Amino acid sequence: MSDIIENNALTRRMFLFNLFAGTAGLTLMHPLLASAQQAAVGPKPFPFKLGLQSHVLHNLSLEEALMKTKTLGLTWWEGAPVHLPVTSDASKIASYRQMFHAHNVRLIGYGVVDFTSDEADARSKFQFARAMGVKTITASPRPEALPLLDRLTQEFNMDLGIHNAGPEDENWGTWQKVLDGMAGKNPRIGACDDTGQYLRGGSNPITAESKFGKRLYSIHLSSVLDGPNGTKTFTPIGTNGGLLDVVQLLRFLKEQNYRGILAISDEGHPDDPMPGLKQSVEAMQRCIHTVNNVMLAPEVIK
């Protein structure tokens, strides 16, 4: 009789345990079973921040540019001064921020901004960027401005990416010049890699990114085609013959855990940018899907 009572008690305990385990889910699951289930789901896609460098829509007002950004299916922005001129007017700043909120666009970068050794001017730009909630400024500073920027980036707790404006840029036209500018400065002085401009100068933008390491704070995405007499012309990403290796670029950035913006900055058709931008966005989305979902041979990355 005591055996029957004990068995009944055990049955009730097992019933309550199973009921609780079913409610609790994975918290009471055997570790091996939980691991197997997680493996079946697979890793999360890498959160690339595909967005826009707003200067490509410089012929439009801020609100019109934000509307066009939404039609492209993008939510991230590096805002250019043409859309966001520096101001200390609190009501103007509030109206800017409201516009971004209304269109569900995230402003995470500001530039490209010029800096000299004029501290009042530099400070006003940092104050504006902070008021707009920006974490990164992209800049084309005069070399003599770097000691000032070294100090202000620390004071404002803000990153600054030195932008390469092409082979004509005497100060920052090569990744070596950008590295030299970063040397001896605090880690918040870093780089903005303009892929098309490096390609125009005959450099691989991925090589530049590998040199910058964790001090890569922004990427301007554009591609180029080989032209006559060694020239290179801008073209939308995804164009046949385009020199930007997007998949290899994305794989490198994923491996480096890059969390900055990928700001499309196609400069090929400034008077009618939308068709090219649409092509670039679609090409980037395809490549992002490939990098996040397709097993690629490891030897592709060099």
RARA-V176297 format. One record per run of one state. SS is the DSSP state (h for helix, s for strand, l for the rest). FROM is the first residue (numbers start at 1). TO is the last residue. If there is no record, write none. Layout:
# RARA-V176297
ss=(SS | SS)
from=(FROM | FROM)
to=(TO | TO)
This chain:
# RARA-V176297
ss=(l | h | l | h | l | s | h | l | h | l | s | l | h | l | s | l | h | l | s | l | h | l | s | l | h | l | s | h | l | h | s | l | s | l | h | l | s | l | h | l | s | l | h | l | h | l)
from=(1 | 2 | 29 | 31 | 42 | 49 | 54 | 58 | 62 | 72 | 76 | 80 | 90 | 104 | 106 | 116 | 119 | 132 | 136 | 142 | 143 | 157 | 159 | 164 | 175 | 183 | 189 | 195 | 201 | 205 | 216 | 222 | 223 | 227 | 228 | 231 | 232 | 236 | 246 | 256 | 261 | 265 | 274 | 294 | 298 | 301)
to=(1 | 28 | 30 | 41 | 48 | 53 | 57 | 61 | 71 | 75 | 79 | 89 | 103 | 105 | 115 | 118 | 131 | 135 | 141 | 142 | 156 | 158 | 163 | 174 | 182 | 188 | 194 | 200 | 204 | 215 | 221 | 222 | 226 | 227 | 230 | 231 | 235 | 245 | 255 | 260 | 264 | 273 | 293 | 297 | 300 | 302)
